[in-house]
């Protein structure tokens, strides 16, 4: 099984601190994630003015209105450049643009890939612009219908050239847009459905569940790309901290995905595998005499049992031995071999 690809989602868990962002990047590198991801919004394009300018009390230290709160969390262009260079040659750098202005803002940052959030799956103007960029694309599919996904895929890959294993591939990510997502509604069979419907593309899993149990299962089902939010401390203030992975959880999650990949290597059942030899020799049961059997005796079922180690005839041969003549004296508790019985 090919090695999976893990995206550590910083989101806004940096709380507008470049130092925290770098600590999160260091954590992702240490835990062997393949990429980090941020989010970029042109705040005036997020919602209508009445939404943006209404009073917001969620984090009053970050702003009195929703607009102020959101603007507080946005990094400047120079901060993005600094983070991009901080990641270079160490870990892939991915950003989700939530609008065309943000996409253009990111154009000169040499992103390793572009992520489309579930929020924007039906934003055709944005998808058309993303499709023009010569970058891999990850598409989350929360809140969508099959028709929505079909249209998004066609928009992002109109020529059908972003197929799996191409340099600028399109990856379709199963996602449940609930924060955190209840494990009862994870809908993991959708990974299989996505693989069947879009066989030319790799499938991924953007997981908002509060834990690390689902990504390995998704890997077994065929997902290759994974995304989870990360944090320095789940107790920190912020929108996504509480359901994000701290260092120990992130390390285990990445480790468990790759352990599953090793476990999914298939070996045919043509006999004992090389690493089963000791158990095969020591514990496989073969036919043993329950009593002393004199030469010339006709063997009956009650004279036979099975015991380890594997030094006699296999138990499946018991029917062939019954009614046959002993060719030599056989002591009780002795494994029976071909030379002992007239078969």
N, C-alpha and C positions, 0 to 999 in steps of 0.2 A: 504494500500500500504506500502511495506517495506521501511525503511528509506534509502535514497540515500547516496552515499559515494563520498565525494568531495576531489580531489587531488589538492593542491595548488602547482603549478609548479614554483620552483625558477629558474630553468634553469641556465643561467649565469647572471641573474639580480643581483647577489651578487657582480659582478664586482671584483671577486677575493678577496673580503674582508670577513673574517670570522665574523666580527662584523655585517656587513650588512646582512649576511646570517642568523645570530641569530635574528636580528630585523625582518627579513621576517618570520622566524619560529614563533616568538612571535605574529606577526600579524595574521598568519594563525590560531594559537591556539585561539587567541582572537575572530576571526571571525567564529570559530566553524568548520573549515575545519577538515577533518578526517586524512589527510596525507599531508606531504610535499614531493616534489620530486626534485632531482638534476640530473645532467647529467655527465657522466664520459666518456672521450675519451682518448685513447692512440693516441696522435696526429700523430705519424708517420704512423698510420693505417687509418687515415682519407681519405687521397688522395695521389696521386703520388707526387714525389718530385718536379716536375715542377710546380704543383699547390701550394704546401706548401711553396716553396721557392721563389715564385714570390713576387715582392714588393706589400705591402698592405697599403693603405692610409686611410682605414675606421676609425681607431682609432690609430693614429701614436704614441700616448703616451704609448700604450700597445705593440708596436712591429713594426718593419719595414717590416716584411714578414708575410704572413698568418700563417706560422708555429709559429713564435714568438707570434703573437696575440693570437692564440689558446692556446699555452702553458702557457701564462700569466694567462689565466682564469681558469686553472685547479688547484684544491685543492690538497694538498699533502695527503698522507695516514693518517698522524697524524691529519690533519684538518678534514678529513672525520670521523675519530674516535671521535673527539671532537664534531662534529655536530650530529653524531649518538647518543652519550650519552646525548647531549643537548635535543634531542627529546624523549628519552626513558621515557615511562610511561606517556607522555603528548600528543604525536601525532605520527602517523605512519611515518616511514622513508623509502622512496622508491627512487631508483636510476635507471636511464636508462643507461646501458652499451652499447656503440656503437661498441664494438669489443670484441673478446674473451679475450684479455689481460686485458681489463677493467673489464670484468666479473670476472676474476680471482682475480684482484685487490680488488674487493668488497666482495669476498667470506667469509672473516672472520669478516664482519661488522654486521652480524645478521640483514640483511635487512628484512623489513616486507613484501616486494613484489619487483618484478622486472618488469620494464616497457620496452617494445620493441617499439622503435620509428618506424614510418612509413618508414623512411629511410632504416631500416633494415628488413622489412617484408620479403624480398626475400633472405636475407643472411642466407641460410640454415645452414652453419657451426655454426654460432652464435646461431641460434634457437635450434639446436641440443644440444648445451652445456647448454643453458638456461633450456631446458626441463629436464635436469638431476638434476637441483637444486630443493630442496624441498620447493619451495616458490610459492605463488600466482603470476600469470603472467597477465599483462595488455598489450594487443596487439593493437596498432594503425594501421589503415588500409588505410591511405592516399596513393594516387598514385598507387592504386592496382586494379587488375582485380579480378573477382570471383575466377578464377583458382589460382591466387596468394594467396588469403586468404585461400582457401581450403587447399593448400599445407602447408601454415604456420600453420594452426590449426592442421593438421595431424602431422606436425613435432613437434610442442610444446606439443601435447597430443596424442602420438601414441597409447596409450592403452585406450583412451577415459575415463580416470578416473578423469580429471580435470573439471568436470561438475559443474553446478551452485550449490552453497551452500556447496560444499566440501571445506575442509580447504585450499587446494592448488589449487583453481580454476583458470581457464583461462577465462579472460574477454575480449571480442572483442569490440574494441572502434571504432565507426565511427569517421572519421577525414578527413578534407580537408586540404591538405598540401600547404597552401598559407598563407603568413604572412605579414599583417593580412588577414584573409579570408573575402571576400566580402559577405555580407549577402545574396545577390542574388544567390550565388553558395553554400549555406550551405548544400543543398541536404539532409535535415532532413528526408524525406521519406525513406532514406537508413536505418534508425534505424529500421523501421518496416520490411524492407527486410532482414536485418541481423537477427532479431528475428525469422523470418520465416525459414531462411536457417540454422540457428544454434540454434535450440530450447533448446538444452541441456546446453547452456552457457548464462551467463548474458551479456547484451550489455551495452556499455558505449558511451560517447561522449567526445572526446578531441577537445575542441573548441578554435579556433584561431581568432574568430570574435572580432572586437573591440567594445565590449559592453556586456550586461548581459541579453539580451532578449531571447537568444536561449536555454540555459540550461533548463528553466522551460518547454518550449515546448517539448524538447527532453525527459523530465521526463514523460510528458503526453503520449508520443509515446512509452514509455517503457524502455528508458535508465535508468540505475540504478547507474552507475559510471560516474563521471565527472572530467574533468581536465581543468584548466585555468591557464595561466601565471599570476604571481603576482609581484608587484614592490612597493618599498617605494615611488617612485615619477616617473610618466610617463615622466618627463622632464630630467631624468638622462640619461647619455650616456650609450650606450650598444645596443646590437642587438635586444632585444625583449621588451625593456621598453615601447615603445610608444603604444603598443596594449595590455599591461598587465593591470591587475586590481590593483588599489590602495586600501587602507583599506576600504573606504566607498563602493566601487564597490564590493569588495570581500564579505563584510558582507551582502550586499543586495543580491548578487548572491546566496550564501548559504541559506540565509533566504527564498528567493523566491522559490528555489527548494523544501524546506521542507514545505512551505505553499501550494505548488501544491499537495504534498503528502496528506496533510490533505483534500484538496478540492476533491481529487480523491476517497475518501471513499464513497462507494455507499450505498444508502438507498432506499429500494423498494418503489414504488408508491402505497401503500395500503391505503393511506389517508394522512391527514395532519401529519407532523412530530411533535414531542413534542415541538420543538422550533418555530413551526409555529402557535401554539395555539392562541396566542394573535391576530395575524393577521387574523386567521381563524374566531375567534369570533367577531372581531371588524369590519372587512372590507368585508367579504363575503356577497354578496347581496342575499336577499331572497324576496319572493313575498309580495308586499304591495298594499293595496287598493288605487286607485286614487280618490275615492269619497266615500261618505257614502253609504253603501249597507244595505238595510232593510232585515230583516229576511224573507225568502221565495223567495227572488229575484233570478232569473236565471242569473248567472254571465256571462258577455261578456268580450271579450279581452280588450276593452277600460277601463274596471274597474280595470285593473291590471298593475302594473309596478314592478320594482325591486329596492331595496335600502338596504343599510347596516343599522344596524349590522345583524349578522347571527342568527336571532331569529324566522324565519318563515319557510315556505315551500320553497324548492329549485326551482329555475327558470325552471328546466326541467319538473316540474309538471304543468306548465301553461296549456298545452293542456288537461290535465286531469280535471282541474278545470272549464274550459270554458264549459258552458251548464249545470253546476251543480247548485243546490239550496243552498243559504246561510242558515245555520242552526241557525243563530243568527244575530243581528245587528252588522255590522262591520263599525267602524268609518274610515273616510278618513285618510290616512297616517299611517294606522295600519298594522303591519305584519300579514299575514294570516296564521293560523295554522290548523291542521287537524280537530280540534273540531268545526271549523267555517263553513265547507263546507261538503256537503253530497257526499263524495267520499269513 
